Amino acid sequence: MGFDDLMVAREREQVNIAAMLNKAAIRFPERPALALGIETVADYRAFAGRAGALAGHLTGQFKLVPGERVAIAMSNHPDFSVVLFACWIAGLVAVPINAKLHRREFAYILEDSGARLVFTNPKVAPTLVGLELEITGLEQIIVTADAEFALLLQGDPAVLVDVSPDDAAWLFYTSGTTGKPKGAVLTHRNLVAMVDNHMVDVDAISEHDCIIHAAPMSHASGCVGVSHVARGALQVIPESGGFDPAEIVRLVEHYPGVTFFFAPTMIVRLLASPALDGADMSNLKTIVYGGGPMYTADLLAALDRLGNKFVQIYGQGEAPMTITGTRRAIHMERDHPRYLERLASVGTVRTNVEVKVFDRDDKELPPGEIGEVVVRGDIVMKGYWNNPEA
């Protein structure tokens, strides 16, 4: 094997999702990367520098080693992305947690994941007070608004840690609908596949686009945000930190090339808002929707009001964002004889993913039969954290 072949083989076996940030910082150092409302708080050079400095402190000051877990219990904020990518630069496993959970739910996930540190912000911090004294192994809760956090963003950036594609990157905790929440182990390979599939099947992204995080960054919106980082696009966090239709309209009027991830209920709320009356929504590029049933009547109303902006995704924490989907074009093929059925479905199988339906005996069923949806491909999680029998 020659030198070039060796380098190609090494690159294939060593892939860290955080490399996408470093590449964006090299290509687009002065492009805006993070914004709060209409104020840019970091370009890509600063974003990568802060994440790299924090990664250095995680391994230096806090003595964390690759594979250890760091929790992110934050409402939407630009610092969320800085902490997320810092974890990956250092080879650590990020544990984003829904900011709306109760204290006992936070405690369960923190204990189950074995997180040594938690990063939070002022909106969530009061719920977490004292948990470091109650949970074995949890060493410190760091509030991003504090002076300590500002110091952690200073210093020389850490070198990107080499990881195996099958090393864990994100513990994605399920909602616990069948019991206690389970941590889906998403690897660097899974996240790279998620990003690649977004570009192929959902939407092309350029450095002139942005995503506005009106839905939680700990879940689907944050996943779409990773795809935007890969292309040097801007991530915008509303000043409210969430979904306010009037604020959403103002931000769309300000920023070009806007993408959202919306749950269906958010689309319905936007359509019902007086703020939409007379608003200039020409900057709206894409609404990626999923996470619950979208009623056909609501979707038809949205298409009539906002135009050809919609892409549906079906996925879950165990195969993030990437099982099936309904392409933008299908939403507009109104002369198709099964148009309404297609809108009501979860679409077709995504690129580089296999989907079948099995019966109770793990035998494949023919089309039209009801059974268990089974997914195979690089998008499928490695397993459940500390729960192999699940």
TORKOL-4160 file (C-alpha; in steps of 0.2 Angstrom, whole numbers, padded with zeros to 4 digits, m for minus):
390
<pt num="1" X="0000" Y="0000" Z="0000"/>
<pt num="2" X="0007" Y="0017" Z="m0005"/>
<pt num="3" X="0007" Y="0033" Z="0005"/>
<pt num="4" X="m0009" Y="0040" Z="m0004"/>
<pt num="5" X="m0018" Y="0023" Z="m0001"/>
<pt num="6" X="m0013" Y="0023" Z="0017"/>
<pt num="7" X="m0020" Y="0041" Z="0019"/>
<pt num="8" X="m0036" Y="0037" Z="0011"/>
<pt num="9" X="m0038" Y="0021" Z="0022"/>
<pt num="10" X="m0034" Y="0031" Z="0037"/>
<pt num="11" X="m0047" Y="0045" Z="0033"/>
<pt num="12" X="m0060" Y="0032" Z="0030"/>
<pt num="13" X="m0057" Y="0024" Z="0047"/>
<pt num="14" X="m0055" Y="0041" Z="0057"/>
<pt num="15" X="m0070" Y="0052" Z="0056"/>
<pt num="16" X="m0075" Y="0065" Z="0069"/>
<pt num="17" X="m0091" Y="0074" Z="0066"/>
<pt num="18" X="m0083" Y="0090" Z="0073"/>
<pt num="19" X="m0072" Y="0090" Z="0058"/>
<pt num="20" X="m0086" Y="0098" Z="0049"/>
<pt num="21" X="m0085" Y="0114" Z="0060"/>
<pt num="22" X="m0066" Y="0115" Z="0057"/>
<pt num="23" X="m0068" Y="0113" Z="0038"/>
<pt num="24" X="m0082" Y="0127" Z="0038"/>
<pt num="25" X="m0070" Y="0138" Z="0048"/>
<pt num="26" X="m0057" Y="0136" Z="0035"/>
<pt num="27" X="m0068" Y="0139" Z="0021"/>
<pt num="28" X="m0079" Y="0153" Z="0028"/>
<pt num="29" X="m0070" Y="0161" Z="0043"/>
<pt num="30" X="m0079" Y="0177" Z="0042"/>
<pt num="31" X="m0096" Y="0171" Z="0038"/>
<pt num="32" X="m0108" Y="0173" Z="0052"/>
<pt num="33" X="m0110" Y="0156" Z="0062"/>
<pt num="34" X="m0121" Y="0160" Z="0077"/>
<pt num="35" X="m0134" Y="0173" Z="0080"/>
<pt num="36" X="m0145" Y="0178" Z="0094"/>
<pt num="37" X="m0160" Y="0187" Z="0087"/>
<pt num="38" X="m0153" Y="0198" Z="0073"/>
<pt num="39" X="m0136" Y="0200" Z="0082"/>
<pt num="40" X="m0122" Y="0190" Z="0076"/>
<pt num="41" X="m0112" Y="0183" Z="0091"/>
<pt num="42" X="m0099" Y="0173" Z="0082"/>
<pt num="43" X="m0092" Y="0170" Z="0064"/>
<pt num="44" X="m0085" Y="0153" Z="0060"/>
<pt num="45" X="m0068" Y="0158" Z="0065"/>
<pt num="46" X="m0074" Y="0163" Z="0082"/>
<pt num="47" X="m0086" Y="0148" Z="0084"/>
<pt num="48" X="m0072" Y="0135" Z="0080"/>
<pt num="49" X="m0060" Y="0145" Z="0091"/>
<pt num="50" X="m0072" Y="0145" Z="0106"/>
<pt num="51" X="m0077" Y="0126" Z="0104"/>
<pt num="52" X="m0058" Y="0122" Z="0102"/>
<pt num="53" X="m0053" Y="0131" Z="0118"/>
<pt num="54" X="m0067" Y="0123" Z="0128"/>
<pt num="55" X="m0062" Y="0106" Z="0121"/>
<pt num="56" X="m0045" Y="0110" Z="0128"/>
<pt num="57" X="m0051" Y="0114" Z="0145"/>
<pt num="58" X="m0062" Y="0099" Z="0146"/>
<pt num="59" X="m0047" Y="0087" Z="0143"/>
<pt num="60" X="m0035" Y="0098" Z="0152"/>
<pt num="61" X="m0043" Y="0107" Z="0167"/>
<pt num="62" X="m0057" Y="0094" Z="0170"/>
<pt num="63" X="m0046" Y="0078" Z="0165"/>
<pt num="64" X="m0060" Y="0071" Z="0154"/>
<pt num="65" X="m0054" Y="0057" Z="0142"/>
<pt num="66" X="m0062" Y="0052" Z="0126"/>
<pt num="67" X="m0078" Y="0042" Z="0128"/>
<pt num="68" X="m0083" Y="0051" Z="0144"/>
<pt num="69" X="m0100" Y="0060" Z="0144"/>
<pt num="70" X="m0104" Y="0078" Z="0146"/>
<pt num="71" X="m0122" Y="0084" Z="0148"/>
<pt num="72" X="m0130" Y="0099" Z="0140"/>
<pt num="73" X="m0146" Y="0104" Z="0149"/>
<pt num="74" X="m0149" Y="0121" Z="0141"/>
<pt num="75" X="m0163" Y="0130" Z="0133"/>
<pt num="76" X="m0160" Y="0136" Z="0115"/>
<pt num="77" X="m0144" Y="0147" Z="0115"/>
<pt num="78" X="m0129" Y="0150" Z="0104"/>
<pt num="79" X="m0118" Y="0142" Z="0118"/>
<pt num="80" X="m0127" Y="0126" Z="0115"/>
<pt num="81" X="m0118" Y="0123" Z="0098"/>
<pt num="82" X="m0101" Y="0129" Z="0106"/>
<pt num="83" X="m0103" Y="0115" Z="0120"/>
<pt num="84" X="m0109" Y="0102" Z="0108"/>
<pt num="85" X="m0095" Y="0104" Z="0096"/>
<pt num="86" X="m0082" Y="0106" Z="0110"/>
<pt num="87" X="m0087" Y="0089" Z="0116"/>
<pt num="88" X="m0084" Y="0081" Z="0099"/>
<pt num="89" X="m0068" Y="0090" Z="0096"/>
<pt num="90" X="m0062" Y="0082" Z="0113"/>
<pt num="91" X="m0068" Y="0065" Z="0108"/>
<pt num="92" X="m0082" Y="0066" Z="0122"/>
<pt num="93" X="m0100" Y="0060" Z="0121"/>
<pt num="94" X="m0112" Y="0074" Z="0121"/>
<pt num="95" X="m0129" Y="0071" Z="0131"/>
<pt num="96" X="m0141" Y="0085" Z="0126"/>
<pt num="97" X="m0156" Y="0085" Z="0137"/>
<pt num="98" X="m0173" Y="0092" Z="0134"/>
<pt num="99" X="m0174" Y="0109" Z="0144"/>
<pt num="100" X="m0192" Y="0106" Z="0149"/>
<pt num="101" X="m0189" Y="0091" Z="0159"/>
<pt num="102" X="m0193" Y="0090" Z="0178"/>
<pt num="103" X="m0179" Y="0089" Z="0191"/>
<pt num="104" X="m0181" Y="0070" Z="0194"/>
<pt num="105" X="m0180" Y="0067" Z="0175"/>
<pt num="106" X="m0164" Y="0077" Z="0173"/>
<pt num="107" X="m0157" Y="0067" Z="0188"/>
<pt num="108" X="m0162" Y="0050" Z="0180"/>
<pt num="109" X="m0153" Y="0055" Z="0163"/>
<pt num="110" X="m0138" Y="0062" Z="0172"/>
<pt num="111" X="m0136" Y="0047" Z="0183"/>
<pt num="112" X="m0139" Y="0034" Z="0169"/>
<pt num="113" X="m0127" Y="0043" Z="0157"/>
<pt num="114" X="m0113" Y="0044" Z="0170"/>
<pt num="115" X="m0110" Y="0062" Z="0165"/>
<pt num="116" X="m0096" Y="0071" Z="0174"/>
<pt num="117" X="m0101" Y="0088" Z="0169"/>
<pt num="118" X="m0117" Y="0097" Z="0165"/>
<pt num="119" X="m0117" Y="0114" Z="0155"/>
<pt num="120" X="m0133" Y="0124" Z="0158"/>
<pt num="121" X="m0140" Y="0141" Z="0156"/>
<pt num="122" X="m0149" Y="0153" Z="0168"/>
<pt num="123" X="m0166" Y="0147" Z="0162"/>
<pt num="124" X="m0163" Y="0129" Z="0167"/>
<pt num="125" X="m0150" Y="0131" Z="0180"/>
<pt num="126" X="m0162" Y="0133" Z="0195"/>
<pt num="127" X="m0170" Y="0116" Z="0191"/>
<pt num="128" X="m0152" Y="0108" Z="0193"/>
<pt num="129" X="m0146" Y="0116" Z="0208"/>
<pt num="130" X="m0138" Y="0104" Z="0220"/>
<pt num="131" X="m0139" Y="0088" Z="0209"/>
<pt num="132" X="m0120" Y="0087" Z="0209"/>
<pt num="133" X="m0122" Y="0083" Z="0227"/>
<pt num="134" X="m0135" Y="0070" Z="0224"/>
<pt num="135" X="m0128" Y="0060" Z="0209"/>
<pt num="136" X="m0112" Y="0050" Z="0210"/>
<pt num="137" X="m0099" Y="0054" Z="0198"/>
<pt num="138" X="m0107" Y="0071" Z="0193"/>
<pt num="139" X="m0093" Y="0083" Z="0197"/>
<pt num="140" X="m0099" Y="0101" Z="0192"/>
<pt num="141" X="m0114" Y="0111" Z="0185"/>
<pt num="142" X="m0107" Y="0125" Z="0174"/>
<pt num="143" X="m0119" Y="0139" Z="0170"/>
<pt num="144" X="m0114" Y="0147" Z="0153"/>
<pt num="145" X="m0118" Y="0165" Z="0159"/>
<pt num="146" X="m0105" Y="0164" Z="0173"/>
<pt num="147" X="m0088" Y="0171" Z="0172"/>
<pt num="148" X="m0080" Y="0153" Z="0173"/>
<pt num="149" X="m0088" Y="0148" Z="0157"/>
<pt num="150" X="m0081" Y="0164" Z="0148"/>
<pt num="151" X="m0064" Y="0159" Z="0154"/>
<pt num="152" X="m0066" Y="0141" Z="0147"/>
<pt num="153" X="m0069" Y="0149" Z="0130"/>
<pt num="154" X="m0052" Y="0157" Z="0130"/>
<pt num="155" X="m0035" Y="0148" Z="0126"/>
<pt num="156" X="m0027" Y="0138" Z="0112"/>
<pt num="157" X="m0039" Y="0127" Z="0103"/>
<pt num="158" X="m0037" Y="0108" Z="0106"/>
<pt num="159" X="m0032" Y="0097" Z="0092"/>
<pt num="160" X="m0046" Y="0087" Z="0085"/>
<pt num="161" X="m0046" Y="0070" Z="0093"/>
<pt num="162" X="m0046" Y="0055" Z="0081"/>
<pt num="163" X="m0061" Y="0043" Z="0084"/>
<pt num="164" X="m0067" Y="0027" Z="0076"/>
<pt num="165" X="m0083" Y="0030" Z="0066"/>
<pt num="166" X="m0092" Y="0018" Z="0078"/>
<pt num="167" X="m0087" Y="0028" Z="0094"/>
<pt num="168" X="m0101" Y="0036" Z="0103"/>
<pt num="169" X="m0104" Y="0055" Z="0099"/>
<pt num="170" X="m0122" Y="0058" Z="0105"/>
<pt num="171" X="m0133" Y="0050" Z="0118"/>
<pt num="172" X="m0150" Y="0054" Z="0112"/>
<pt num="173" X="m0163" Y="0050" Z="0126"/>
<pt num="174" X="m0180" Y="0044" Z="0121"/>
<pt num="175" X="m0196" Y="0051" Z="0128"/>
<pt num="176" X="m0198" Y="0036" Z="0139"/>
<pt num="177" X="m0216" Y="0032" Z="0131"/>
<pt num="178" X="m0213" Y="0013" Z="0135"/>
<pt num="179" X="m0204" Y="0015" Z="0152"/>
<pt num="180" X="m0189" Y="0025" Z="0158"/>
<pt num="181" X="m0180" Y="0035" Z="0144"/>
<pt num="182" X="m0167" Y="0025" Z="0135"/>
<pt num="183" X="m0151" Y="0033" Z="0128"/>
<pt num="184" X="m0149" Y="0029" Z="0110"/>
<pt num="185" X="m0130" Y="0028" Z="0106"/>
<pt num="186" X="m0127" Y="0039" Z="0091"/>
<pt num="187" X="m0110" Y="0036" Z="0083"/>
<pt num="188" X="m0099" Y="0048" Z="0073"/>
<pt num="189" X="m0104" Y="0037" Z="0058"/>
<pt num="190" X="m0123" Y="0039" Z="0062"/>
<pt num="191" X="m0121" Y="0058" Z="0063"/>
<pt num="192" X="m0111" Y="0059" Z="0046"/>
<pt num="193" X="m0124" Y="0048" Z="0038"/>
<pt num="194" X="m0138" Y="0060" Z="0045"/>
<pt num="195" X="m0129" Y="0075" Z="0037"/>
<pt num="196" X="m0126" Y="0067" Z="0021"/>
<pt num="197" X="m0144" Y="0061" Z="0019"/>
<pt num="198" X="m0150" Y="0078" Z="0023"/>
<pt num="199" X="m0141" Y="0085" Z="0009"/>
<pt num="200" X="m0147" Y="0072" Z="m0003"/>
<pt num="201" X="m0165" Y="0069" Z="0002"/>
<pt num="202" X="m0171" Y="0085" Z="0012"/>
<pt num="203" X="m0162" Y="0101" Z="0006"/>
<pt num="204" X="m0147" Y="0108" Z="m0002"/>
<pt num="205" X="m0138" Y="0121" Z="0010"/>
<pt num="206" X="m0126" Y="0134" Z="0006"/>
<pt num="207" X="m0116" Y="0146" Z="0017"/>
<pt num="208" X="m0129" Y="0160" Z="0013"/>
<pt num="209" X="m0143" Y="0150" Z="0021"/>
<pt num="210" X="m0148" Y="0149" Z="0040"/>
<pt num="211" X="m0158" Y="0138" Z="0052"/>
<pt num="212" X="m0169" Y="0147" Z="0065"/>
<pt num="213" X="m0170" Y="0136" Z="0080"/>
<pt num="214" X="m0188" Y="0138" Z="0086"/>
<pt num="215" X="m0189" Y="0120" Z="0091"/>
<pt num="216" X="m0177" Y="0112" Z="0104"/>
<pt num="217" X="m0159" Y="0111" Z="0099"/>
<pt num="218" X="m0158" Y="0095" Z="0110"/>
<pt num="219" X="m0168" Y="0086" Z="0097"/>
<pt num="220" X="m0173" Y="0087" Z="0079"/>
<pt num="221" X="m0168" Y="0106" Z="0077"/>
<pt num="222" X="m0151" Y="0103" Z="0083"/>
<pt num="223" X="m0149" Y="0088" Z="0071"/>
<pt num="224" X="m0153" Y="0099" Z="0057"/>
<pt num="225" X="m0141" Y="0112" Z="0064"/>
<pt num="226" X="m0127" Y="0100" Z="0062"/>
<pt num="227" X="m0131" Y="0099" Z="0043"/>
<pt num="228" X="m0130" Y="0118" Z="0042"/>
<pt num="229" X="m0113" Y="0119" Z="0051"/>
<pt num="230" X="m0107" Y="0107" Z="0038"/>
<pt num="231" X="m0110" Y="0119" Z="0025"/>
<pt num="232" X="m0105" Y="0135" Z="0034"/>
<pt num="233" X="m0123" Y="0141" Z="0036"/>
<pt num="234" X="m0129" Y="0152" Z="0050"/>
<pt num="235" X="m0138" Y="0146" Z="0066"/>
<pt num="236" X="m0150" Y="0159" Z="0073"/>
<pt num="237" X="m0158" Y="0157" Z="0090"/>
<pt num="238" X="m0173" Y="0168" Z="0093"/>
<pt num="239" X="m0171" Y="0179" Z="0108"/>
<pt num="240" X="m0186" Y="0171" Z="0116"/>
<pt num="241" X="m0177" Y="0154" Z="0115"/>
<pt num="242" X="m0192" Y="0146" Z="0107"/>
<pt num="243" X="m0207" Y="0148" Z="0096"/>
<pt num="244" X="m0216" Y="0164" Z="0095"/>
<pt num="245" X="m0225" Y="0167" Z="0079"/>
<pt num="246" X="m0223" Y="0186" Z="0079"/>
<pt num="247" X="m0204" Y="0184" Z="0082"/>
<pt num="248" X="m0203" Y="0170" Z="0069"/>
<pt num="249" X="m0210" Y="0182" Z="0056"/>
<pt num="250" X="m0198" Y="0196" Z="0060"/>
<pt num="251" X="m0183" Y="0184" Z="0059"/>
<pt num="252" X="m0189" Y="0178" Z="0042"/>
<pt num="253" X="m0190" Y="0195" Z="0036"/>
<pt num="254" X="m0172" Y="0199" Z="0042"/>
<pt num="255" X="m0163" Y="0183" Z="0036"/>
<pt num="256" X="m0161" Y="0175" Z="0019"/>
<pt num="257" X="m0162" Y="0157" Z="0015"/>
<pt num="258" X="m0172" Y="0152" Z="0031"/>
<pt num="259" X="m0175" Y="0134" Z="0036"/>
<pt num="260" X="m0185" Y="0128" Z="0051"/>
<pt num="261" X="m0188" Y="0112" Z="0059"/>
<pt num="262" X="m0206" Y="0112" Z="0065"/>
<pt num="263" X="m0218" Y="0100" Z="0073"/>
<pt num="264" X="m0235" Y="0100" Z="0065"/>
<pt num="265" X="m0243" Y="0109" Z="0079"/>
<pt num="266" X="m0230" Y="0124" Z="0077"/>
<pt num="267" X="m0235" Y="0125" Z="0058"/>
<pt num="268" X="m0254" Y="0126" Z="0064"/>
<pt num="269" X="m0250" Y="0140" Z="0076"/>
<pt num="270" X="m0240" Y="0150" Z="0064"/>
<pt num="271" X="m0254" Y="0149" Z="0051"/>
<pt num="272" X="m0266" Y="0155" Z="0064"/>
<pt num="273" X="m0256" Y="0170" Z="0070"/>
<pt num="274" X="m0261" Y="0187" Z="0065"/>
<pt num="275" X="m0242" Y="0191" Z="0063"/>
<pt num="276" X="m0243" Y="0181" Z="0046"/>
<pt num="277" X="m0255" Y="0193" Z="0039"/>
<pt num="278" X="m0246" Y="0204" Z="0026"/>
<pt num="279" X="m0229" Y="0197" Z="0031"/>
<pt num="280" X="m0215" Y="0196" Z="0018"/>
<pt num="281" X="m0211" Y="0177" Z="0019"/>
<pt num="282" X="m0200" Y="0177" Z="0003"/>
<pt num="283" X="m0185" Y="0173" Z="0013"/>
<pt num="284" X="m0192" Y="0157" Z="0019"/>
<pt num="285" X="m0183" Y="0142" Z="0010"/>
<pt num="286" X="m0188" Y="0126" Z="0019"/>
<pt num="287" X="m0199" Y="0120" Z="0033"/>
<pt num="288" X="m0194" Y="0102" Z="0038"/>
<pt num="289" X="m0208" Y="0095" Z="0048"/>
<pt num="290" X="m0210" Y="0079" Z="0058"/>
<pt num="291" X="m0211" Y="0072" Z="0076"/>
<pt num="292" X="m0230" Y="0069" Z="0075"/>
<pt num="293" X="m0245" Y="0067" Z="0063"/>
<pt num="294" X="m0248" Y="0081" Z="0051"/>
<pt num="295" X="m0266" Y="0082" Z="0046"/>
<pt num="296" X="m0269" Y="0083" Z="0028"/>
<pt num="297" X="m0281" Y="0098" Z="0029"/>
<pt num="298" X="m0268" Y="0108" Z="0039"/>
<pt num="299" X="m0254" Y="0103" Z="0027"/>
<pt num="300" X="m0265" Y="0109" Z="0012"/>
<pt num="301" X="m0268" Y="0125" Z="0021"/>
<pt num="302" X="m0250" Y="0128" Z="0024"/>
<pt num="303" X="m0245" Y="0124" Z="0006"/>
<pt num="304" X="m0258" Y="0137" Z="0000"/>
<pt num="305" X="m0252" Y="0150" Z="0012"/>
<pt num="306" X="m0233" Y="0148" Z="0011"/>
<pt num="307" X="m0230" Y="0139" Z="m0005"/>
<pt num="308" X="m0218" Y="0125" Z="m0010"/>
<pt num="309" X="m0208" Y="0125" Z="0006"/>
<pt num="310" X="m0211" Y="0109" Z="0015"/>
<pt num="311" X="m0201" Y="0093" Z="0017"/>
<pt num="312" X="m0207" Y="0079" Z="0029"/>
<pt num="313" X="m0196" Y="0068" Z="0038"/>
<pt num="314" X="m0199" Y="0052" Z="0048"/>
<pt num="315" X="m0186" Y="0046" Z="0060"/>
<pt num="316" X="m0182" Y="0044" Z="0078"/>
<pt num="317" X="m0168" Y="0045" Z="0091"/>
<pt num="318" X="m0163" Y="0028" Z="0086"/>
<pt num="319" X="m0161" Y="0033" Z="0067"/>
<pt num="320" X="m0160" Y="0052" Z="0069"/>
<pt num="321" X="m0170" Y="0061" Z="0056"/>
<pt num="322" X="m0167" Y="0048" Z="0042"/>
<pt num="323" X="m0179" Y="0033" Z="0039"/>
<pt num="324" X="m0192" Y="0040" Z="0026"/>
<pt num="325" X="m0198" Y="0056" Z="0020"/>
<pt num="326" X="m0209" Y="0066" Z="0008"/>
<pt num="327" X="m0199" Y="0076" Z="m0004"/>
<pt num="328" X="m0204" Y="0094" Z="m0008"/>
<pt num="329" X="m0209" Y="0090" Z="m0026"/>
<pt num="330" X="m0222" Y="0077" Z="m0020"/>
<pt num="331" X="m0231" Y="0091" Z="m0010"/>
<pt num="332" X="m0234" Y="0100" Z="m0026"/>
<pt num="333" X="m0240" Y="0085" Z="m0037"/>
<pt num="334" X="m0258" Y="0089" Z="m0035"/>
<pt num="335" X="m0263" Y="0080" Z="m0051"/>
<pt num="336" X="m0257" Y="0063" Z="m0044"/>
<pt num="337" X="m0271" Y="0051" Z="m0042"/>
<pt num="338" X="m0265" Y="0047" Z="m0024"/>
<pt num="339" X="m0260" Y="0064" Z="m0019"/>
<pt num="340" X="m0269" Y="0065" Z="m0003"/>
<pt num="341" X="m0263" Y="0048" Z="0002"/>
<pt num="342" X="m0245" Y="0053" Z="m0001"/>
<pt num="343" X="m0247" Y="0068" Z="0009"/>
<pt num="344" X="m0254" Y="0058" Z="0024"/>
<pt num="345" X="m0240" Y="0045" Z="0023"/>
<pt num="346" X="m0223" Y="0046" Z="0030"/>
<pt num="347" X="m0216" Y="0046" Z="0012"/>
<pt num="348" X="m0203" Y="0034" Z="0004"/>
<pt num="349" X="m0187" Y="0026" Z="0010"/>
<pt num="350" X="m0172" Y="0038" Z="0011"/>
<pt num="351" X="m0156" Y="0036" Z="0002"/>
<pt num="352" X="m0143" Y="0023" Z="0009"/>
<pt num="353" X="m0157" Y="0017" Z="0021"/>
<pt num="354" X="m0166" Y="0000" Z="0020"/>
<pt num="355" X="m0183" Y="m0002" Z="0027"/>
<pt num="356" X="m0194" Y="m0017" Z="0029"/>
<pt num="357" X="m0209" Y="m0023" Z="0038"/>
<pt num="358" X="m0208" Y="m0039" Z="0048"/>
<pt num="359" X="m0221" Y="m0050" Z="0057"/>
<pt num="360" X="m0219" Y="m0057" Z="0075"/>
<pt num="361" X="m0208" Y="m0071" Z="0069"/>
<pt num="362" X="m0196" Y="m0059" Z="0060"/>
<pt num="363" X="m0202" Y="m0063" Z="0043"/>
<pt num="364" X="m0204" Y="m0050" Z="0030"/>
<pt num="365" X="m0222" Y="m0045" Z="0026"/>
<pt num="366" X="m0228" Y="m0040" Z="0008"/>
<pt num="367" X="m0233" Y="m0022" Z="0004"/>
<pt num="368" X="m0249" Y="m0017" Z="0013"/>
<pt num="369" X="m0247" Y="m0028" Z="0028"/>
<pt num="370" X="m0245" Y="m0021" Z="0046"/>
<pt num="371" X="m0230" Y="m0026" Z="0056"/>
<pt num="372" X="m0214" Y="m0020" Z="0064"/>
<pt num="373" X="m0204" Y="m0007" Z="0055"/>
<pt num="374" X="m0186" Y="m0012" Z="0053"/>
<pt num="375" X="m0172" Y="m0001" Z="0048"/>
<pt num="376" X="m0154" Y="m0005" Z="0042"/>
<pt num="377" X="m0140" Y="0007" Z="0037"/>
<pt num="378" X="m0127" Y="0018" Z="0043"/>
<pt num="379" X="m0140" Y="0029" Z="0052"/>
<pt num="380" X="m0145" Y="0016" Z="0064"/>
<pt num="381" X="m0139" Y="0018" Z="0082"/>
<pt num="382" X="m0126" Y="0007" Z="0090"/>
<pt num="383" X="m0138" Y="0002" Z="0103"/>
<pt num="384" X="m0145" Y="0008" Z="0120"/>
<pt num="385" X="m0133" Y="0015" Z="0133"/>
<pt num="386" X="m0131" Y="0002" Z="0147"/>
<pt num="387" X="m0146" Y="m0007" Z="0141"/>
<pt num="388" X="m0142" Y="m0021" Z="0128"/>
<pt num="389" X="m0157" Y="m0031" Z="0131"/>
<pt num="390" X="m0168" Y="m0017" Z="0126"/>
